[in-house]
Amino acid sequence: MKTNGLKAWVLAARPKTLTGAVAPVLVGGMLAYTDCVQLERKAWWSGLLCLLFALIMQIDANMVNDYYDFKKGTDREDRLGPDRACAQGWITPRAMRWGIGVVTLLACCIGLILLGITMRWELLIVGMACVVGCFIYTLKFSYLGLGDVLVLLFFGLVPVGFTYYVMTGCWTLTLMIASIGMGLATDNLLMVNNYRDIDQDRLSGKKTIVVRMGKRAALHLYLWLGLVAAMLMVAVELMQVFLEERSWFGIPLVAVYLGMHIRNYQKMRTFTGKALNMVLGKTAAGIFLYAVVFALSLWINATA
């Protein structure tokens, strides 16, 4: 592979992880659509900018993680996860620093455009928090076992909540519950990653939640994160059924997500080492399925 070539940069962006950025915006956008019968054109543009911002911030976080884990020596030869760009020599550290700077600047520009369209100045603080969170996860929180907190915040409350907010100008209880559900479902991706790397993380001094609680408890937590996320999805829709007199026909769709989540849990119990990378991919697909099922059931309940 050509050093610093196009293919290297595509791999450094980790395209398979980008569904994690799309999923919460999809849920927030569908909540906005079903809660407001007629959305202005400006609202749709705002939602698309939220999606673009989320995608670029995900790429930024991936590149920051790649660079700083390489500098810290975390990406050793015994690494079980997918190959990293800096560790493999696909991208030089100097080029990666420049790449991080360019992608961060691009995300900030999109955030400023969104700010200009919506004129909601509180979004400036949210955008700054996203950029800081992108760096602080790898530099500090992942080593203290607090990465799960950032996942809940930046893959749940922020993208679901503020996508809805910029499209509608409102903030509701059902939105909060939906945001937490999305964050819990997404945290399972980090759970699998840390479960696979538990021995390497101990050697590196990373006190992830899996390192702190052990593999057996982590397995149970993986299962319950998905189950609670599914229950919160149903809770949101039941609130809409009883408070807003919507249909309940979309609610049974949650079984589709639950079926995949339980299968992933069973595979996680069976596999070890690099074989867990397959569970990681299936978990990523399950997170996207959660968002699709959530969005589709909301649409069915609102239109049936």
Protein Blocks (a to p, Z undefined) as FASTA:
>chain_A
ZZhiaklmmmmnommlmmmmmmmmmmmmmmmmmmpmbacfklmmmmmmmmmmmmmmmmmm
mmmmmmmmmmnomacfklmbdcdfklnomacfklmmmmmmmmmmmmmmmmmmmmmmnopa
klmmmmmmmmmmmmmmmmmmmmnopmmmmmmmmmmmmmmmmmmmmmnopacfklmmmmmm
mmmmmmmmmmmmmmmmmmmmmmnopacfklmnojklmmmmmmmmmmmmmmmmmmmmmmmm
mmnopafklmmmmmmmmmmmmmmmmmmmmpgcjllmmmmmmmmmmmmmmmmmmmmmmmmm
mmZZ
